[in-house]
Amino acid sequence: MARPALLNERHKPSGEQIELELGDQRVVVVEVGGGLREYAAGGRAVLDGYDEDELCSSGRGQLLIPWPNRIADGRYEFDGRVEQLPLDEPERGNAIHGLVRWAAWDVAERGRDRVVMEYLLHPRPGYPFTLALRVEYALEGDGLTVRTEATNVGDETCPYGAGVHPYLAGANGSVDELTLTVPADTVLESDERGLPVAARPVEGTDFDFRFPKPVGRLRLDHCFGGLAREDDGRAWVRLGNGTSLWADRSFDYLMVFTGDGLPDVERRSLAVEPMTCPPNAFRSGEGLVRLDPGETHVATWGLSAA
């Protein structure tokens, strides 16, 4: 009996590697999770990615759909119906970062400097809704643009949120000396489970990064809101090493994380995570998108490197 073709191949933990190039920019998008494994520009690593023979760890470059961050107890109520999700952060009793991070995505369109990944999220216990997902990665002269579309192809209105989890490379392997600018007026305080308990102004606190200042030894695992935007609607996070991340008006929140407690990224890179809603939005309703049948939600963000 002939050996199945799949068994004759050596498979990488992150599946197929889709490489994009434009000038001195290089990107690697992966099949598993449809995520972003690598982005380099001008010979410099913009992202703290991972090797093609490694399993993605600490959420690096992953897509966080249909919710970013945490849901307390994995339990929420939507339109009078209670749903229970698996607890994939069991030590804290939370459901975390959505349902598509480990799914195999399809390459729908491919070019030298652009790729479109697609995935159909079928109903399941805890999320009995159907989403057609489409994510486009495109290199342009000024950087990388990522456009995420989610269409409700089911018969019921569904709760929806989106985020992404890139780690921006630090300076000389450390974030401590890195100068950071975050255009946010508010920061969320969280409890020991990583769940928000209150919002407060950043003014007068260590978390005021509206003007450039070094991260220092500050431990960041905080959600920022009240984002100031430029005329085109983009909110910009800027690092002193020349890396910038922007998010359009669909993203009202930015999670910033210094990686403390995670040995593979701890204080060597800075996770800057655009999110359409804050943590625990499936329970609080804050920032939650109600996606009607046939409706499409679009959110766009990007990276640039000076």
N, C-alpha and C positions, 0 to 999 in steps of 0.2 A: 504494500500500500504506500502511495506517495506521501511524503511528509508534508503537512500543511505549510503553505508559503510563509505564514506568520511565524512559524516555529523555526524557519530557516534564517530569519533575520535577527540581528542583534538590536534590541530596542533600548533607546536612551530613556532614562527616568522621566524626562519631560517630553518624550515623543519626538515628532518631526521638528527639525530646526529650520525656520524660515528666515533667511538672511536678506536684509535690505541694505542698499548702499546708495549714497549720493555725495559726491565730492569726498571730503574727509570724514563723513559721518557713516557709522555702521550700527545696525540694529539687528538683534535676534529676537524673533517672536517664536513662541513654542506652542505645540499642539495641545499639551496638557494644560488646561485652564485658560488657553488662549492668551497667556500672559507675556510679559516683556522680560526677557532674560538678560539682555545686554543692550546698552547704548553707549557708544563712544564717539567722540568728536575731536578732531585735531590731535589724534593720538592719545587722548586722555579719556579715562573711564569716567563717564558722567554718573552712571549708576553703580552701586555696589550689587552686582549680580551674582550669578553662581555658574559653576562649570556645567557643561553639557552632560557630563557623566554623574552629576549630583542630583539628588532629590531636592526640589525647591524647599527651602526652610525659611521660617520666620515671615512667611507671606511675601517674599521678595518678588515684586513685579506682578502680583496676582490681581485678577479682577474680582471685585467684591460685589456680587449680584446674587439674589435680589435684595440684599441689605448689606451695608457695611458695618463693621464693628460688631457689637454685642446685642443680644436679646436676653434679658434676665430670665433664667429658668427655661429658656427656649419656648416660652409659653406666651401667647398673645391672643387678643380677641379682635376679630374683624367682621364688621357688619353682623354682629350678634352671634357669631360662631367662634368657638374657642379652638385654637390650633396648638399642637405640641410638636416642636421640632426636636431632633436629636441634639444632645448636649455634647458638642465637639470641643468644648473647653470645660471638661468635667471638674477640674480642680477649682473652678470658680462657679460652676453651675450655670454656664451660659452656652447659647448657640452663637457661633461667631463666623463672620465674614461670608455669609451666603452659601450657595449650593453649587457653584460652577468651578471652583478652584481646581478640582481634580478630575473634571470631565474632559473627554477628548473632543476638541473643537475641530471643525472642518475648515479647510482653506477654500473660500468661495471665489476669491479673485487674487491674482498674484502678479506683481510686476517687479522691476528692479528696485524701485524705491517705495513700493506700496504693497500692502497685503490687507485683505479683508477676511476676518475669521467669523464663522457663524456657529451657533449652537441652538438647538431646540430644547428648552427646559420643560420636561413633561411634569404633570401633576404627581405629587408624592405626599405621603403622610406629613402633615405640618405645613405644607404649601401646595394645596390642591388647585394650582393654577398653571396655565400654559403660556410661556414666553418665547418668542422668536428673538434671539439675540444676534446682533451684528456689531463687530468692532473693527474699525479701520485704523491701521497704523500707516502714516504717510510722512516720509521725509521731505522737507522743503529746505530752501536755502538758509532759513533762520532757525531750523530745528525740527523736532518731531511733534506731529499733531496726532492725537488719539481721539476718535469720535465713537461714542457708544450709543447704539440704538436698541431699545427694547420695545417690542410690539406685543400687546396682549392679543393672542390668537385664540383665547378661550372664550367661554360664554359668560363669564362672571367678571365683575370688577375685582381687581387684585391690588394688594399693597405692594409697593415697590420702592426700592432705594438702590443706589449704586455708589461704588467707590473703587479706588485703585490703590495699590500698596507699593509704590517705588521707594527704594532706599537711595538717597542721593549721597554719592561718595564724599567722604570728609576730606580735610586737608591733611596730607601726610598720615593717613590712616587714623585720624582722630577728629571728633567733632568739637573738642574742647576749645580749640583756637579758632574755630570756624565762626565767621561773622554771619549773622542771620537777620533777615528782615521778614516779618509776617504782618501783613496789613489788616490786623484784626483788632476790634475794639473790646471783644469779650472772650473769656475763657471759661470752660466748664470745669467745675470741681467734681472729682469722681471718688467713689468709695473703694474699698479693698477689692471689690469684684470688677473694677473698671467701668462701673455704671455711673452716669452723671447724677449728681444730687443738687447742684445749684450752678447758676451762671453768675459771673461777676465781671465788672470792668477790669481790663488789664492795667489801666492807669494806676501807678503807684505800687505795682507788684513786680516780681521778678519775671513775669510772663509778658511784659510789655516789649514787644519786638517791632513796634510800628516804625522805629528808626533803627538802623543797623547797630548791632552790638554782638559781642562774642557770646557763644553759648556757655562757655566756662564749664563749671561742674554741675550746672543745673540739670536735674533729671526731668526730662520731658516725656510725658505720655498723655498729652492734653489735646482736647478738641477746642479749636478756635472758631469764633463766629463774628458777626458784624463786620464782614469783609469790605474794605475799601477797594473800589474798582476804577480802572482807567476808562476813558471815553468809549472804548470798544467793549466794555463790560467785563474785561478780564481782571482778575485779582492775581497779583504776582508775589511769589515767595522768591527771595533772592539770597544766594549764599556768596560769601566773600571770595570764593574760588572761581567765580564766573558762571556758576550754574544757576539757572532760573527755572522755576516751574510756574505755569499759569493755569487758571481754571476759569471757565466761563460762568455765566449767571445761573446755570443749572446746579452748580456746586456752591452751596451756601456755607459749607464748613470745611475746615482743614484740620486733620489730625497730624500732630507733630510728635515724633517718638525718637528718643536717643538710643533705643535698643537695650536699655538697662535690663539685666536679667536673662538676656538671650546671648549666649557666648559667641555665636557666629557673627553677630552684628554689633555687639555691645560697645557703644560709644565710638565705633569706627565709622559709622554712617548714620544719616538722618532720614528716617522715614517721613515723608511729607505726603499725606493721603487726602486728595480731594474727595469729598463725600457730599452727596445730595441731602443727607439728613444726619443728625447726630446719633451717637450710640443710643440704643434702646428705643429707637423711633417706632418700631412695631408695637411697642407697649404705650409709649407716651403720645404717639401721633404727631410729634413735632417734626416738621419737614417731610412727613411721609407723603409720597405720591400715590394718589388713587388713579389707577390706570384702567380705564374703561375698555370693554371689548373693541378691538380694532384700533385702539389709540396707541401712538408711538411716543416714547420719551427719548429725547436726545440730550446728551451731555458731552462736552468736549473739553479737553485739557491738553497741555503740551509741555515740552522741555526745550530749553536752549542752552548753549554753552558758548561763552564768549571766547 
